[in-house]
Amino acid sequence: MAQFTLYSHRGPGPNPLKVAIVLEKLGLSYEVVALDFGDDHEKGVKGKFLQLNPNGRVPALVDHQQNDFVVWESGAILFYLAAQYDKQGKFFGKDVQEQTITMQWLTHQLSGLGPVQGNVNFLHHYWKGAYGEEPQKSAFTRFEGETHRLYKILDDQLARQSSRGSQYIALDRPTIADYSFYAWVNIASFGKVDISPYTHVVKWLETINADPQIKAADDKLPKS
């Protein structure tokens, strides 16, 4: 039996990938359960899955080594895995200062780039289907502009890190903050966000993509 069950969804989506990457990095075994959008009792995120996550969103993780302890929200899951299974602090931090730096960039992604870029994706792909009309230009101005502002912040941070001899966002090594950002940056093109002007981000993305464990995590998640 796998050590964990990871609930994902069918089709593309960044947040379950964050968790799969960290599970791979920690050498932990996991089974992936793919859910559908909707309220089907057995297979929908708004069905019996609500007993695990009352918000009806993926990912959710069940730790079978800890009495089937359930964690939901991607940031909380990453924190849990790091705190419970990364005893050397490799992916979170070896002391309070390192952990705080990692956490501030992790929470910046969770509260900033994820929701804002998610709105850009929604405008391009789902707004008309949901509301029966084209989104207004002002909505693109708001959310695309904010997305690019956030990419500039990330690019500037990676430039500072490069001057310190690091290729990564928070510390001198990849952390849960990198993997959290990666899952969104890697799908920027889905929302027609051009990241080519952010040269440090592009270089960082190439570095993360070269890691075979990233591909291993992605390959385990359902694509349709």
ZAZA-281124 format. One record per atom (N, C-alpha, C): chain; z, y, x; atom name; residue number from 1. Coordinates in steps of 0.05 Angstrom, whole numbers, always signed. Layout:
! ZAZA-281124
{A, {Z, Y, X}, CA, NUM}
...
***
This chain:
! ZAZA-281124
{A, {+0, -24, +17}, N, 1}
{A, {+0, +0, +0}, CA, 1}
{A, {+0, +25, +18}, C, 1}
{A, {-16, +45, +10}, N, 2}
{A, {-17, +70, +25}, CA, 2}
{A, {+9, +84, +23}, C, 2}
{A, {+15, +101, +43}, N, 3}
{A, {+40, +116, +43}, CA, 3}
{A, {+40, +138, +22}, C, 3}
{A, {+17, +148, +15}, N, 4}
{A, {+15, +171, -4}, CA, 4}
{A, {-8, +166, -24}, C, 4}
{A, {-5, +179, -47}, N, 5}
{A, {-28, +182, -65}, CA, 5}
{A, {-34, +212, -67}, C, 5}
{A, {-59, +218, -61}, N, 6}
{A, {-68, +246, -63}, CA, 6}
{A, {-87, +249, -87}, C, 6}
{A, {-79, +266, -105}, N, 7}
{A, {-96, +272, -129}, CA, 7}
{A, {-115, +295, -122}, C, 7}
{A, {-140, +289, -126}, N, 8}
{A, {-162, +308, -121}, CA, 8}
{A, {-178, +310, -147}, C, 8}
{A, {-201, +322, -146}, N, 9}
{A, {-219, +323, -169}, CA, 9}
{A, {-247, +315, -160}, C, 9}
{A, {-263, +308, -179}, N, 10}
{A, {-291, +302, -173}, CA, 10}
{A, {-306, +328, -169}, C, 10}
{A, {-323, +328, -149}, N, 11}
{A, {-339, +352, -143}, CA, 11}
{A, {-325, +369, -122}, C, 11}
{A, {-339, +391, -114}, N, 12}
{A, {-329, +407, -91}, CA, 12}
{A, {-304, +422, -99}, C, 12}
{A, {-288, +427, -79}, N, 13}
{A, {-264, +443, -82}, CA, 13}
{A, {-248, +443, -57}, C, 13}
{A, {-237, +465, -49}, N, 14}
{A, {-225, +467, -22}, CA, 14}
{A, {-197, +456, -19}, C, 14}
{A, {-181, +458, -40}, N, 15}
{A, {-152, +454, -36}, CA, 15}
{A, {-143, +426, -30}, C, 15}
{A, {-155, +405, -43}, N, 16}
{A, {-147, +378, -35}, CA, 16}
{A, {-154, +372, -5}, C, 16}
{A, {-175, +384, +5}, N, 17}
{A, {-184, +380, +32}, CA, 17}
{A, {-162, +388, +52}, C, 17}
{A, {-148, +410, +46}, N, 18}
{A, {-126, +419, +64}, CA, 18}
{A, {-106, +396, +68}, C, 18}
{A, {-99, +383, +47}, N, 19}
{A, {-79, +363, +48}, CA, 19}
{A, {-89, +338, +63}, C, 19}
{A, {-114, +330, +56}, N, 20}
{A, {-125, +307, +70}, CA, 20}
{A, {-127, +311, +100}, C, 20}
{A, {-133, +335, +108}, N, 21}
{A, {-135, +341, +137}, CA, 21}
{A, {-108, +336, +150}, C, 21}
{A, {-87, +347, +138}, N, 22}
{A, {-60, +345, +151}, CA, 22}
{A, {-51, +316, +150}, C, 22}
{A, {-57, +301, +129}, N, 23}
{A, {-50, +273, +129}, CA, 23}
{A, {-64, +258, +151}, C, 23}
{A, {-90, +264, +156}, N, 24}
{A, {-104, +252, +178}, CA, 24}
{A, {-91, +260, +205}, C, 24}
{A, {-85, +285, +208}, N, 25}
{A, {-73, +294, +233}, CA, 25}
{A, {-46, +281, +239}, C, 25}
{A, {-31, +275, +218}, N, 26}
{A, {-5, +262, +222}, CA, 26}
{A, {-7, +232, +223}, C, 26}
{A, {-30, +221, +219}, N, 27}
{A, {-34, +192, +220}, CA, 27}
{A, {-21, +178, +197}, C, 27}
{A, {-21, +191, +173}, N, 28}
{A, {-9, +180, +149}, CA, 28}
{A, {-31, +168, +131}, C, 28}
{A, {-25, +146, +119}, N, 29}
{A, {-45, +133, +102}, CA, 29}
{A, {-43, +143, +73}, C, 29}
{A, {-66, +145, +60}, N, 30}
{A, {-66, +156, +33}, CA, 30}
{A, {-89, +145, +17}, C, 30}
{A, {-84, +142, -9}, N, 31}
{A, {-104, +135, -28}, CA, 31}
{A, {-111, +160, -44}, C, 31}
{A, {-136, +164, -50}, N, 32}
{A, {-145, +187, -64}, CA, 32}
{A, {-151, +179, -93}, C, 32}
{A, {-140, +194, -112}, N, 33}
{A, {-146, +190, -140}, CA, 33}
{A, {-161, +215, -150}, C, 33}
{A, {-186, +210, -160}, N, 34}
{A, {-203, +232, -168}, CA, 34}
{A, {-200, +237, -198}, C, 34}
{A, {-195, +261, -206}, N, 35}
{A, {-192, +269, -234}, CA, 35}
{A, {-216, +286, -243}, C, 35}
{A, {-219, +287, -268}, N, 36}
{A, {-240, +304, -280}, CA, 36}
{A, {-227, +330, -290}, C, 36}
{A, {-243, +351, -291}, N, 37}
{A, {-234, +375, -305}, CA, 37}
{A, {-234, +369, -335}, C, 37}
{A, {-213, +378, -349}, N, 38}
{A, {-211, +373, -378}, CA, 38}
{A, {-186, +359, -385}, C, 38}
{A, {-184, +352, -411}, N, 39}
{A, {-159, +341, -422}, CA, 39}
{A, {-160, +312, -429}, C, 39}
{A, {-179, +297, -418}, N, 40}
{A, {-179, +268, -422}, CA, 40}
{A, {-152, +257, -413}, C, 40}
{A, {-140, +240, -430}, N, 41}
{A, {-112, +232, -425}, CA, 41}
{A, {-110, +217, -398}, C, 41}
{A, {-129, +199, -393}, N, 42}
{A, {-127, +183, -369}, CA, 42}
{A, {-138, +196, -344}, C, 42}
{A, {-160, +210, -347}, N, 43}
{A, {-175, +220, -323}, CA, 43}
{A, {-176, +250, -320}, C, 43}
{A, {-165, +265, -338}, N, 44}
{A, {-167, +294, -337}, CA, 44}
{A, {-143, +307, -324}, C, 44}
{A, {-148, +330, -312}, N, 45}
{A, {-125, +345, -300}, CA, 45}
{A, {-106, +356, -321}, C, 45}
{A, {-116, +357, -346}, N, 46}
{A, {-98, +366, -368}, CA, 46}
{A, {-90, +343, -386}, C, 46}
{A, {-91, +319, -375}, N, 47}
{A, {-81, +295, -389}, CA, 47}
{A, {-54, +287, -379}, C, 47}
{A, {-50, +261, -375}, N, 48}
{A, {-23, +252, -367}, CA, 48}
{A, {-16, +262, -339}, C, 48}
{A, {-36, +272, -324}, N, 49}
{A, {-30, +284, -298}, CA, 49}
{A, {-10, +307, -300}, C, 49}
{A, {-9, +320, -323}, N, 50}
{A, {+10, +341, -327}, CA, 50}
{A, {+39, +332, -323}, C, 50}
{A, {+44, +306, -325}, N, 51}
{A, {+71, +296, -319}, CA, 51}
{A, {+78, +299, -289}, C, 51}
{A, {+57, +299, -272}, N, 52}
{A, {+61, +303, -244}, CA, 52}
{A, {+60, +333, -237}, C, 52}
{A, {+41, +347, -247}, N, 53}
{A, {+38, +375, -242}, CA, 53}
{A, {+35, +390, -268}, C, 53}
{A, {+55, +404, -277}, N, 54}
{A, {+54, +418, -303}, CA, 54}
{A, {+33, +440, -304}, C, 54}
{A, {+22, +448, -280}, N, 55}
{A, {+1, +469, -279}, CA, 55}
{A, {-27, +457, -283}, C, 55}
{A, {-29, +430, -281}, N, 56}
{A, {-55, +418, -286}, CA, 56}
{A, {-76, +425, -266}, C, 56}
{A, {-68, +426, -241}, N, 57}
{A, {-87, +433, -220}, CA, 57}
{A, {-83, +413, -197}, C, 57}
{A, {-104, +408, -182}, N, 58}
{A, {-102, +392, -158}, CA, 58}
{A, {-102, +410, -134}, C, 58}
{A, {-90, +402, -112}, N, 59}
{A, {-79, +375, -106}, CA, 59}
{A, {-51, +371, -116}, C, 59}
{A, {-44, +346, -118}, N, 60}
{A, {-16, +337, -120}, CA, 60}
{A, {-13, +313, -102}, C, 60}
{A, {+11, +310, -91}, N, 61}
{A, {+15, +288, -72}, CA, 61}
{A, {+40, +273, -80}, C, 61}
{A, {+38, +246, -79}, N, 62}
{A, {+61, +229, -84}, CA, 62}
{A, {+68, +215, -58}, C, 62}
{A, {+93, +218, -50}, N, 63}
{A, {+102, +206, -25}, CA, 63}
{A, {+117, +180, -32}, C, 63}
{A, {+104, +157, -28}, N, 64}
{A, {+116, +132, -36}, CA, 64}
{A, {+138, +123, -16}, C, 64}
{A, {+140, +136, +6}, N, 65}
{A, {+161, +130, +25}, CA, 65}
{A, {+188, +144, +18}, C, 65}
{A, {+186, +164, +0}, N, 66}
{A, {+209, +179, -8}, CA, 66}
{A, {+213, +178, -38}, C, 66}
{A, {+215, +152, -48}, N, 67}
{A, {+220, +148, -76}, CA, 67}
{A, {+200, +161, -95}, C, 67}
{A, {+174, +161, -86}, N, 68}
{A, {+153, +172, -102}, CA, 68}
{A, {+157, +202, -107}, C, 68}
{A, {+167, +216, -87}, N, 69}
{A, {+171, +245, -89}, CA, 69}
{A, {+144, +258, -94}, C, 69}
{A, {+143, +277, -113}, N, 70}
{A, {+118, +290, -120}, CA, 70}
{A, {+119, +319, -111}, C, 70}
{A, {+97, +328, -98}, N, 71}
{A, {+94, +356, -90}, CA, 71}
{A, {+67, +366, -101}, C, 71}
{A, {+67, +390, -112}, N, 72}
{A, {+42, +402, -120}, CA, 72}
{A, {+41, +431, -110}, C, 72}
{A, {+17, +443, -111}, N, 73}
{A, {+9, +467, -98}, CA, 73}
{A, {+4, +462, -68}, C, 73}
{A, {-20, +468, -59}, N, 74}
{A, {-29, +460, -33}, CA, 74}
{A, {-10, +471, -11}, C, 74}
{A, {-2, +496, -13}, N, 75}
{A, {+16, +507, +8}, CA, 75}
{A, {+42, +492, +9}, C, 75}
{A, {+54, +486, -14}, N, 76}
{A, {+79, +471, -14}, CA, 76}
{A, {+75, +443, -2}, C, 76}
{A, {+52, +431, -8}, N, 77}
{A, {+47, +404, +3}, CA, 77}
{A, {+45, +405, +34}, C, 77}
{A, {+31, +425, +44}, N, 78}
{A, {+28, +428, +73}, CA, 78}
{A, {+55, +432, +86}, C, 78}
{A, {+71, +449, +74}, N, 79}
{A, {+98, +454, +84}, CA, 79}
{A, {+115, +428, +84}, C, 79}
{A, {+113, +413, +62}, N, 80}
{A, {+128, +388, +59}, CA, 80}
{A, {+120, +368, +81}, C, 80}
{A, {+94, +364, +84}, N, 81}
{A, {+85, +345, +104}, CA, 81}
{A, {+94, +353, +132}, C, 81}
{A, {+92, +379, +138}, N, 82}
{A, {+100, +388, +165}, CA, 82}
{A, {+130, +385, +169}, C, 82}
{A, {+146, +392, +149}, N, 83}
{A, {+175, +391, +151}, CA, 83}
{A, {+185, +362, +152}, C, 83}
{A, {+172, +345, +137}, N, 84}
{A, {+182, +317, +135}, CA, 84}
{A, {+171, +299, +157}, C, 84}
{A, {+146, +304, +166}, N, 85}
{A, {+133, +284, +183}, CA, 85}
{A, {+123, +296, +210}, C, 85}
{A, {+124, +321, +214}, N, 86}
{A, {+116, +333, +239}, CA, 86}
{A, {+141, +342, +255}, C, 86}
{A, {+156, +322, +265}, N, 87}
{A, {+182, +328, +276}, CA, 87}
{A, {+180, +344, +302}, C, 87}
{A, {+157, +343, +315}, N, 88}
{A, {+154, +359, +340}, CA, 88}
{A, {+145, +387, +335}, C, 88}
{A, {+139, +394, +310}, N, 89}
{A, {+130, +421, +303}, CA, 89}
{A, {+103, +428, +313}, C, 89}
{A, {+86, +408, +317}, N, 90}
{A, {+59, +413, +327}, CA, 90}
{A, {+42, +430, +309}, C, 90}
{A, {+44, +424, +283}, N, 91}
{A, {+26, +437, +264}, CA, 91}
{A, {+39, +459, +247}, C, 91}
{A, {+65, +463, +251}, N, 92}
{A, {+79, +484, +236}, CA, 92}
{A, {+93, +503, +255}, C, 92}
{A, {+107, +493, +275}, N, 93}
{A, {+121, +510, +293}, CA, 93}
{A, {+145, +496, +305}, C, 93}
{A, {+151, +502, +330}, N, 94}
{A, {+173, +489, +344}, CA, 94}
{A, {+199, +503, +341}, C, 94}
{A, {+198, +528, +331}, N, 95}
{A, {+222, +544, +327}, CA, 95}
{A, {+217, +562, +303}, C, 95}
{A, {+238, +577, +296}, N, 96}
{A, {+236, +594, +272}, CA, 96}
{A, {+214, +615, +275}, C, 96}
{A, {+211, +626, +299}, N, 97}
{A, {+191, +647, +304}, CA, 97}
{A, {+163, +635, +300}, C, 97}
{A, {+157, +612, +312}, N, 98}
{A, {+131, +600, +308}, CA, 98}
{A, {+126, +593, +279}, C, 98}
{A, {+147, +582, +266}, N, 99}
{A, {+144, +574, +238}, CA, 99}
{A, {+138, +598, +221}, C, 99}
{A, {+151, +620, +227}, N, 100}
{A, {+147, +645, +210}, CA, 100}
{A, {+119, +656, +214}, C, 100}
{A, {+109, +656, +239}, N, 101}
{A, {+81, +665, +244}, CA, 101}
{A, {+62, +647, +229}, C, 101}
{A, {+66, +621, +230}, N, 102}
{A, {+48, +603, +216}, CA, 102}
{A, {+50, +607, +186}, C, 102}
{A, {+74, +610, +176}, N, 103}
{A, {+78, +613, +147}, CA, 103}
{A, {+66, +640, +137}, C, 103}
{A, {+67, +661, +153}, N, 104}
{A, {+56, +686, +143}, CA, 104}
{A, {+26, +684, +140}, C, 104}
{A, {+13, +670, +158}, N, 105}
{A, {-16, +667, +156}, CA, 105}
{A, {-23, +647, +134}, C, 105}
{A, {-7, +626, +131}, N, 106}
{A, {-11, +607, +109}, CA, 106}
{A, {-9, +621, +82}, C, 106}
{A, {+12, +636, +78}, N, 107}
{A, {+16, +649, +52}, CA, 107}
{A, {-5, +671, +48}, C, 107}
{A, {-14, +683, +70}, N, 108}
{A, {-36, +703, +67}, CA, 108}
{A, {-61, +690, +56}, C, 108}
{A, {-67, +666, +65}, N, 109}
{A, {-90, +652, +54}, CA, 109}
{A, {-85, +645, +25}, C, 109}
{A, {-62, +635, +19}, N, 110}
{A, {-56, +626, -8}, CA, 110}
{A, {-56, +648, -28}, C, 110}
{A, {-47, +672, -20}, N, 111}
{A, {-46, +694, -39}, CA, 111}
{A, {-70, +713, -37}, C, 111}
{A, {-86, +710, -15}, N, 112}
{A, {-108, +729, -10}, CA, 112}
{A, {-135, +716, -12}, C, 112}
{A, {-144, +704, +10}, N, 113}
{A, {-171, +695, +11}, CA, 113}
{A, {-178, +674, -10}, C, 113}
{A, {-159, +655, -15}, N, 114}
{A, {-165, +635, -35}, CA, 114}
{A, {-170, +646, -63}, C, 114}
{A, {-152, +660, -74}, N, 115}
{A, {-156, +671, -101}, CA, 115}
{A, {-180, +690, -103}, C, 115}
{A, {-183, +707, -82}, N, 116}
{A, {-204, +728, -84}, CA, 116}
{A, {-232, +715, -81}, C, 116}
{A, {-235, +698, -61}, N, 117}
{A, {-261, +684, -57}, CA, 117}
{A, {-266, +665, -81}, C, 117}
{A, {-244, +654, -92}, N, 118}
{A, {-247, +638, -116}, CA, 118}
{A, {-259, +653, -139}, C, 118}
{A, {-251, +679, -142}, N, 119}
{A, {-263, +695, -163}, CA, 119}
{A, {-292, +701, -158}, C, 119}
{A, {-300, +704, -133}, N, 120}
{A, {-329, +707, -126}, CA, 120}
{A, {-344, +682, -135}, C, 120}
{A, {-333, +659, -128}, N, 121}
{A, {-346, +634, -136}, CA, 121}
{A, {-349, +633, -166}, C, 121}
{A, {-328, +640, -180}, N, 122}
{A, {-328, +639, -210}, CA, 122}
{A, {-350, +658, -221}, C, 122}
{A, {-352, +682, -210}, N, 123}
{A, {-372, +701, -219}, CA, 123}
{A, {-400, +690, -216}, C, 123}
{A, {-405, +677, -193}, N, 124}
{A, {-432, +667, -188}, CA, 124}
{A, {-439, +642, -205}, C, 124}
{A, {-420, +625, -208}, N, 125}
{A, {-426, +598, -219}, CA, 125}
{A, {-416, +592, -246}, C, 125}
{A, {-395, +605, -255}, N, 126}
{A, {-381, +596, -279}, CA, 126}
{A, {-377, +617, -300}, C, 126}
{A, {-379, +642, -293}, N, 127}
{A, {-373, +664, -312}, CA, 127}
{A, {-391, +662, -337}, C, 127}
{A, {-417, +660, -333}, N, 128}
{A, {-435, +659, -356}, CA, 128}
{A, {-430, +635, -374}, C, 128}
{A, {-425, +612, -362}, N, 129}
{A, {-419, +589, -378}, CA, 129}
{A, {-393, +591, -394}, C, 129}
{A, {-374, +606, -383}, N, 130}
{A, {-348, +609, -396}, CA, 130}
{A, {-349, +630, -418}, C, 130}
{A, {-364, +652, -413}, N, 131}
{A, {-363, +675, -431}, CA, 131}
{A, {-389, +681, -445}, C, 131}
{A, {-411, +667, -438}, N, 132}
{A, {-436, +671, -451}, CA, 132}
{A, {-450, +697, -445}, C, 132}
{A, {-443, +709, -423}, N, 133}
{A, {-456, +734, -414}, CA, 133}
{A, {-454, +737, -384}, C, 133}
{A, {-472, +753, -373}, N, 134}
{A, {-472, +757, -344}, CA, 134}
{A, {-448, +775, -336}, C, 134}
{A, {-435, +769, -314}, N, 135}
{A, {-413, +787, -305}, CA, 135}
{A, {-423, +814, -297}, C, 135}
{A, {-407, +834, -301}, N, 136}
{A, {-414, +861, -294}, CA, 136}
{A, {-415, +865, -263}, C, 136}
{A, {-432, +883, -255}, N, 137}
{A, {-435, +889, -227}, CA, 137}
{A, {-408, +898, -214}, C, 137}
{A, {-392, +912, -229}, N, 138}
{A, {-367, +922, -219}, CA, 138}
{A, {-348, +899, -211}, C, 138}
{A, {-351, +877, -225}, N, 139}
{A, {-334, +853, -218}, CA, 139}
{A, {-342, +843, -190}, C, 139}
{A, {-368, +842, -184}, N, 140}
{A, {-377, +834, -157}, CA, 140}
{A, {-368, +854, -136}, C, 140}
{A, {-370, +880, -143}, N, 141}
{A, {-361, +900, -124}, CA, 141}
{A, {-332, +897, -117}, C, 141}
{A, {-316, +891, -137}, N, 142}
{A, {-287, +888, -132}, CA, 142}
{A, {-281, +863, -115}, C, 142}
{A, {-290, +840, -124}, N, 143}
{A, {-282, +816, -111}, CA, 143}
{A, {-297, +810, -85}, C, 143}
{A, {-323, +817, -84}, N, 144}
{A, {-337, +813, -59}, CA, 144}
{A, {-326, +833, -38}, C, 144}
{A, {-321, +857, -46}, N, 145}
{A, {-310, +876, -27}, CA, 145}
{A, {-283, +868, -16}, C, 145}
{A, {-266, +857, -33}, N, 146}
{A, {-240, +848, -24}, CA, 146}
{A, {-242, +823, -6}, C, 146}
{A, {-261, +806, -13}, N, 147}
{A, {-265, +782, +4}, CA, 147}
{A, {-273, +790, +32}, C, 147}
{A, {-291, +810, +35}, N, 148}
{A, {-300, +818, +61}, CA, 148}
{A, {-277, +833, +76}, C, 148}
{A, {-261, +847, +61}, N, 149}
{A, {-238, +860, +74}, CA, 149}
{A, {-219, +839, +87}, C, 149}
{A, {-215, +817, +72}, N, 150}
{A, {-198, +795, +82}, CA, 150}
{A, {-211, +780, +105}, C, 150}
{A, {-237, +777, +105}, N, 151}
{A, {-250, +765, +128}, CA, 151}
{A, {-248, +782, +153}, C, 151}
{A, {-248, +808, +149}, N, 152}
{A, {-245, +827, +172}, CA, 152}
{A, {-217, +824, +183}, C, 152}
{A, {-197, +821, +167}, N, 153}
{A, {-169, +816, +176}, CA, 153}
{A, {-168, +791, +193}, C, 153}
{A, {-180, +769, +182}, N, 154}
{A, {-180, +744, +196}, CA, 154}
{A, {-195, +746, +223}, C, 154}
{A, {-218, +759, +222}, N, 155}
{A, {-234, +763, +247}, CA, 155}
{A, {-218, +778, +268}, C, 155}
{A, {-204, +799, +260}, N, 156}
{A, {-188, +815, +279}, CA, 156}
{A, {-166, +798, +290}, C, 156}
{A, {-153, +782, +274}, N, 157}
{A, {-132, +765, +284}, CA, 157}
{A, {-142, +744, +304}, C, 157}
{A, {-165, +733, +298}, N, 158}
{A, {-177, +714, +317}, CA, 158}
{A, {-185, +727, +343}, C, 158}
{A, {-193, +752, +342}, N, 159}
{A, {-199, +767, +366}, CA, 159}
{A, {-174, +772, +383}, C, 159}
{A, {-152, +779, +369}, N, 160}
{A, {-127, +782, +384}, CA, 160}
{A, {-118, +756, +396}, C, 160}
{A, {-121, +735, +381}, N, 161}
{A, {-113, +708, +391}, CA, 161}
{A, {-130, +701, +415}, C, 161}
{A, {-156, +707, +414}, N, 162}
{A, {-174, +701, +437}, CA, 162}
{A, {-165, +715, +462}, C, 162}
{A, {-155, +740, +459}, N, 163}
{A, {-146, +755, +482}, CA, 163}
{A, {-120, +743, +494}, C, 163}
{A, {-106, +727, +478}, N, 164}
{A, {-82, +714, +487}, CA, 164}
{A, {-88, +685, +497}, C, 164}
{A, {-114, +678, +496}, N, 165}
{A, {-122, +651, +505}, CA, 165}
{A, {-121, +630, +484}, C, 165}
{A, {-120, +637, +459}, N, 166}
{A, {-119, +617, +437}, CA, 166}
{A, {-144, +619, +420}, C, 166}
{A, {-153, +596, +411}, N, 167}
{A, {-176, +595, +393}, CA, 167}
{A, {-168, +594, +363}, C, 167}
{A, {-142, +596, +358}, N, 168}
{A, {-132, +590, +331}, CA, 168}
{A, {-118, +614, +319}, C, 168}
{A, {-113, +612, +293}, N, 169}
{A, {-104, +635, +277}, CA, 169}
{A, {-76, +643, +284}, C, 169}
{A, {-57, +625, +284}, N, 170}
{A, {-29, +632, +285}, CA, 170}
{A, {-16, +628, +313}, C, 170}
{A, {-21, +604, +324}, N, 171}
{A, {-7, +597, +349}, CA, 171}
{A, {-27, +590, +371}, C, 171}
{A, {-17, +577, +392}, N, 172}
{A, {-35, +569, +414}, CA, 172}
{A, {-48, +542, +409}, C, 172}
{A, {-46, +532, +384}, N, 173}
{A, {-57, +506, +376}, CA, 173}
{A, {-63, +508, +346}, C, 173}
{A, {-79, +489, +335}, N, 174}
{A, {-84, +490, +307}, CA, 174}
{A, {-59, +483, +290}, C, 174}
{A, {-56, +497, +268}, N, 175}
{A, {-33, +493, +251}, CA, 175}
{A, {-42, +490, +222}, C, 175}
{A, {-23, +486, +204}, N, 176}
{A, {-29, +484, +176}, CA, 176}
{A, {-43, +510, +166}, C, 176}
{A, {-38, +532, +179}, N, 177}
{A, {-52, +557, +171}, CA, 177}
{A, {-82, +554, +176}, C, 177}
{A, {-90, +543, +199}, N, 178}
{A, {-118, +539, +205}, CA, 178}
{A, {-131, +521, +184}, C, 178}
{A, {-118, +499, +178}, N, 179}
{A, {-130, +480, +160}, CA, 179}
{A, {-132, +491, +131}, C, 179}
{A, {-113, +508, +124}, N, 180}
{A, {-113, +521, +98}, CA, 180}
{A, {-137, +541, +96}, C, 180}
{A, {-140, +557, +117}, N, 181}
{A, {-163, +576, +117}, CA, 181}
{A, {-189, +560, +118}, C, 181}
{A, {-190, +540, +135}, N, 182}
{A, {-215, +525, +139}, CA, 182}
{A, {-227, +516, +113}, C, 182}
{A, {-211, +505, +95}, N, 183}
{A, {-222, +494, +71}, CA, 183}
{A, {-237, +514, +54}, C, 183}
{A, {-229, +540, +56}, N, 184}
{A, {-243, +561, +42}, CA, 184}
{A, {-266, +573, +58}, C, 184}
{A, {-261, +579, +84}, N, 185}
{A, {-282, +591, +100}, CA, 185}
{A, {-307, +573, +101}, C, 185}
{A, {-302, +547, +102}, N, 186}
{A, {-324, +528, +105}, CA, 186}
{A, {-343, +528, +80}, C, 186}
{A, {-333, +538, +58}, N, 187}
{A, {-350, +538, +33}, CA, 187}
{A, {-357, +567, +26}, C, 187}
{A, {-356, +585, +45}, N, 188}
{A, {-362, +613, +38}, CA, 188}
{A, {-390, +616, +26}, C, 188}
{A, {-409, +600, +35}, N, 189}
{A, {-436, +602, +25}, CA, 189}
{A, {-438, +595, -4}, C, 189}
{A, {-420, +579, -15}, N, 190}
{A, {-420, +573, -43}, CA, 190}
{A, {-418, +598, -60}, C, 190}
{A, {-403, +617, -51}, N, 191}
{A, {-400, +643, -64}, CA, 191}
{A, {-419, +664, -54}, C, 191}
{A, {-438, +655, -38}, N, 192}
{A, {-458, +674, -26}, CA, 192}
{A, {-445, +695, -9}, C, 192}
{A, {-423, +687, +5}, N, 193}
{A, {-409, +705, +23}, CA, 193}
{A, {-420, +700, +51}, C, 193}
{A, {-431, +721, +63}, N, 194}
{A, {-443, +719, +90}, CA, 194}
{A, {-421, +724, +110}, C, 194}
{A, {-414, +704, +125}, N, 195}
{A, {-393, +708, +145}, CA, 195}
{A, {-404, +713, +173}, C, 195}
{A, {-431, +715, +176}, N, 196}
{A, {-443, +718, +203}, CA, 196}
{A, {-433, +744, +217}, C, 196}
{A, {-427, +766, +203}, N, 197}
{A, {-417, +789, +218}, CA, 197}
{A, {-389, +784, +231}, C, 197}
{A, {-375, +764, +222}, N, 198}
{A, {-348, +759, +233}, CA, 198}
{A, {-350, +738, +255}, C, 198}
{A, {-357, +747, +278}, N, 199}
{A, {-364, +729, +300}, CA, 199}
{A, {-341, +712, +309}, C, 199}
{A, {-317, +722, +309}, N, 200}
{A, {-294, +706, +317}, CA, 200}
{A, {-289, +684, +296}, C, 200}
{A, {-293, +691, +270}, N, 201}
{A, {-290, +671, +249}, CA, 201}
{A, {-310, +649, +252}, C, 201}
{A, {-335, +656, +258}, N, 202}
{A, {-356, +636, +261}, CA, 202}
{A, {-350, +618, +284}, C, 202}
{A, {-341, +629, +306}, N, 203}
{A, {-334, +612, +329}, CA, 203}
{A, {-311, +593, +323}, C, 203}
{A, {-291, +604, +310}, N, 204}
{A, {-268, +588, +301}, CA, 204}
{A, {-276, +565, +283}, C, 204}
{A, {-294, +571, +264}, N, 205}
{A, {-304, +551, +245}, CA, 205}
{A, {-318, +529, +260}, C, 205}
{A, {-334, +536, +279}, N, 206}
{A, {-348, +516, +295}, CA, 206}
{A, {-329, +498, +310}, C, 206}
{A, {-307, +509, +320}, N, 207}
{A, {-287, +494, +334}, CA, 207}
{A, {-273, +474, +316}, C, 207}
{A, {-266, +483, +292}, N, 208}
{A, {-253, +465, +272}, CA, 208}
{A, {-272, +443, +263}, C, 208}
{A, {-297, +450, +258}, N, 209}
{A, {-316, +431, +249}, CA, 209}
{A, {-322, +409, +269}, C, 209}
{A, {-318, +415, +295}, N, 210}
{A, {-323, +395, +316}, CA, 210}
{A, {-302, +374, +317}, C, 210}
{A, {-281, +376, +302}, N, 211}
{A, {-259, +357, +303}, CA, 211}
{A, {-266, +333, +285}, C, 211}
{A, {-267, +309, +295}, N, 212}
{A, {-275, +286, +279}, CA, 212}
{A, {-255, +280, +256}, C, 212}
{A, {-230, +288, +259}, N, 213}
{A, {-211, +282, +238}, CA, 213}
{A, {-216, +300, +213}, C, 213}
{A, {-229, +323, +217}, N, 214}
{A, {-237, +339, +195}, CA, 214}
{A, {-258, +325, +178}, C, 214}
{A, {-278, +313, +191}, N, 215}
{A, {-298, +298, +177}, CA, 215}
{A, {-286, +273, +163}, C, 215}
{A, {-268, +260, +177}, N, 216}
{A, {-255, +237, +165}, CA, 216}
{A, {-241, +244, +139}, C, 216}
{A, {-227, +266, +139}, N, 217}
{A, {-213, +275, +115}, CA, 217}
{A, {-233, +282, +92}, C, 217}
{A, {-254, +297, +100}, N, 218}
{A, {-274, +304, +80}, CA, 218}
{A, {-288, +280, +68}, C, 218}
{A, {-294, +260, +85}, N, 219}
{A, {-308, +236, +76}, CA, 219}
{A, {-292, +220, +55}, C, 219}
{A, {-265, +223, +55}, N, 220}
{A, {-249, +208, +37}, CA, 220}
{A, {-246, +221, +9}, C, 220}
{A, {-256, +246, +7}, N, 221}
{A, {-253, +259, -18}, CA, 221}
{A, {-279, +256, -35}, C, 221}
{A, {-277, +253, -61}, N, 222}
{A, {-300, +249, -78}, CA, 222}
{A, {-317, +274, -79}, C, 222}
{A, {-344, +271, -78}, N, 223}
{A, {-362, +294, -79}, CA, 223}
{A, {-375, +297, -106}, C, 223}
{A, {-372, +277, -123}, N, 224}
{A, {-383, +280, -151}, CA, 224}
{A, {-368, +261, -169}, C, 224}
***
